[in-house]
Amino acid sequence: MTTAVTAQPRHPLIRWATAPFRAFRHLNQELLGAGEAIARSNRFPQPRPQAGPVQAKHPQPAPASKVPTRA
């Protein structure tokens, strides 16, 4: 039967001293991941449709004489 080797708990002073570095490392990884996601989404940007003054108006309905009907 083998025994599991467990790591010795760190001294509270060492944990307190290294906590800001661990937090910074975590924050840095989050920011790098977000930057990569933005870069992926911007790789193939989709052009936005440009609405001119004529296109911005609502289209008028076609007169009844020009509406095709099924016979």
CORDA-V105307 format. One record per backbone hydrogen bond with DSSP energy under -0.5 kcal/mol. NH is the residue of the N-H (numbers start at 1). CO is the residue of the C=O. Records with the same first field share a line. If there is no record, write none. Layout:
BEGIN
NH=CO / CO
END
This chain:
BEGIN
6=4
14=11
15=11
16=12
17=13
18=14
19=15
20=16
22=18
23=19
24=20
25=21
26=22
27=23
28=24
29=25
30=26
31=27
32=28
33=29
34=30
35=31
36=32
37=33
38=34
39=35
40=36
41=37
42=38
43=39 / 40
45=42
51=49
52=50
56=52
57=53 / 54
66=63
67=63 / 64
68=66
END
